[in-house]
C-alpha cells in the first residue's frame, strides 16, 4: 500500500472508528496499524512488514490464516440461502448440523446449543437462562452468580459483570446486582512457598466459603475460564477444578465453564475442562469454533438444564436476529472438519505443545522473566525487576509489558501484553521452525527491553 493511501485510511479511521480497549485519542495521533493479508501463522501490515502472529488474532485463529475452504463454505451457503432466522419454528440445515456436531464434540451430556454472535452474548445468555432454570423450579431467589476477580467474560453489561475486571466495572455502573466474585488461583503472585496442589485446594475452597456466606439457596451458578486468559494466562494447579466441581455438586450450584478462549484445541485438548478433568453443566464457546473467520458463539447446556428449560419454561423469551446464522454455521462446520480430519488438535497436543513448552521454559531463564508458564498452546512470561524475589513487580505495572510488546513487534513478532506479562497464543498449526523463530525474536525483545531498563 502506498504511503498516501495509508495516511488517508489512518485519517478515516481516526475520524470515524472507535477501537475497543484503546485510548482512542492517543491512537488517532499515532495512527493505527492496518493489516492487509494473512497466511498460515503470518500477517502483513500495510507497510509490508511480515509479522509472526503468536497470538492467533485474539486467541482465535486456530487453523491459521488463508484457508480458502472456509471462504468457499461461506460463498456456497450465501448462494444457496444467505440468511434465515431461528424464530417462528424455523431453522436451516447448517444450523442443525452444527448443533449436532457440537453435541458430539463437547464432553458429557452437553447436548444443547443456543447460538449467539459472540462469547459475550453467550455469557449474557447463560446469566438469563440459568436464572430462568431455577425460577421455573420455584427457586427464584437462587439467582446469584459467583465469578472471579480479574476473570473475563466479555464486555456487555452481563458479561462484564460476570467478569471481575475492576477497570471495566468503573465504566457503566457495573457489576449488575446479584453477581459476586472470589479471588482467582494465581500461583505466581499468591501461592508463596505452598505446595501447588495444596494451593489449588485452598484457592478452590474460596468458592465454598462464598457460597456459605451468601447461602446455598441463593447461589445459582459459578462461572470461570479453565485458564484465565485476558488477565495474564493464570494456570491453576491440577487440584483446583476437580475441587471446584465437588463444591458445586455439594451445594447444587451449576458449574459454568467459559471455554471461549480454551475451546477447540487451545490447551491441546478439545476443551479446557477436559484438560483439567472436570465436567461443566453449562459451557460458553466462540473464537475457535470458526477460527475467527466469522463471528459465532454459543451457550451449551447439559440435559438437565435443557430439559427443564424445554419442559417447564414455556416460551423461551430470548434470542438474536442472527442466532444460528446459516453462513456462520457453514463456516464453523468446515472449520471443525479441518480440525478433525487434519488432526490439528491431536498434532498440537503430542508434538507442538511439548516442543513449545520446552522453548518457552528456555525464555524463562532470561534475567527479566520471573515465571514462564504454559499449558498447551497458551502461556505467559511474567516480567519482573528481580527474578530472585517472587511476587515483586515493576512500579506502574503495564509500562514494561507495553515496552517489550512494542520491541517484539519491531522484530516481527506479535505478542500481547497484560500488565507486565507477555502472553502467547499462536495458531495451533504453528510449526517447530516457527516456534524457533518465535523464541529467537522473543529473546531479542527481552534483551532489548532489559537493556532499556538498565538491567
Order of alpha helices (4+ residues) and beta strands (2+ residues): alpha-alpha-beta-beta-beta-alpha-alpha-alpha-beta-alpha-beta-alpha-alpha-beta-alpha-alpha-beta-alpha-beta-alpha-beta-beta-alpha-alpha-alpha-alpha-beta-beta-alpha-beta-beta-beta-alpha
